[in-house]
């Protein structure tokens, strides 16, 4: 599933990305926030945490393959 709206974000490590050019891998949300995982063409992943009540708390965390493997083994 591809996202169609252009959405430029800055990750916690300072890298700017356009989420509209990513593949949405996991999509979870409730009435307070959404938690989505996007896959970049480079093979890296971005975890997007969006808080509806306070967008200033939104976080975009960039992970590489090694970090994803570490998470799988937790």
N, C-alpha and C positions, 0 to 999 in steps of 0.2 A: 504494500500500500504506500503510495507516495503522497506527501503533503503538497497542496497546490499553492497556498498563500506564501508569499515571501516573508520570511521571518529571520532577520539578522539578530543574533544573540552573541554575547561575550561569555566565554566559559570561565570557570574559576581560575584557570591558569592564564587568562588574558587573551586567548585566541578568539577571533571573530569568525563566526560560521553562519551560513544561511541554512536554517533547518528545512527550507522548502526543497533543497537538493539532496535530502537524506531519505533513507527508507525507515518508516516507522515500524519498529520491531515489536514493541510492547506498549500498550496503551491502557493505563489504569487511571480512574478518577472517581472522586466522590464530590460531595457538595462543598468541601473546603479547599481541595487542591487536586492537581493532576500530576501523575508520575509516569513519564514516557521515556522509552529508550529508543534512540535513533541510531541507525548505522550509516556512517559516512562512506563515500566511495573509496576512501583510503583504507577501509577496514576498521577504522577506529569507531568507537561508540560514544554517544553523548547521552547522559542521563539528564532529563529536563524535569525539574521540579517547579511547578507553577502554583502559586498561592493566590486564590481568587480575591481574598480580602485585602491582601497587601502585596502587590506586584514587586515591591522593592525587595521582598524576601525570595524572589525567584532565583533558582540556581541552575546552572548548566555545567555539568561535570564531564570532562573529556577523559575517556578511558582507552587504553590501548589493549591489544590482545593479551599481553601478560597479566594485566590488571583484571581483565575479564576472567581469565583462567583462575586467578587467585580467588575471585568472588565465588566461582563455581565450587571451589574446594572448601569453602567455609562451612 
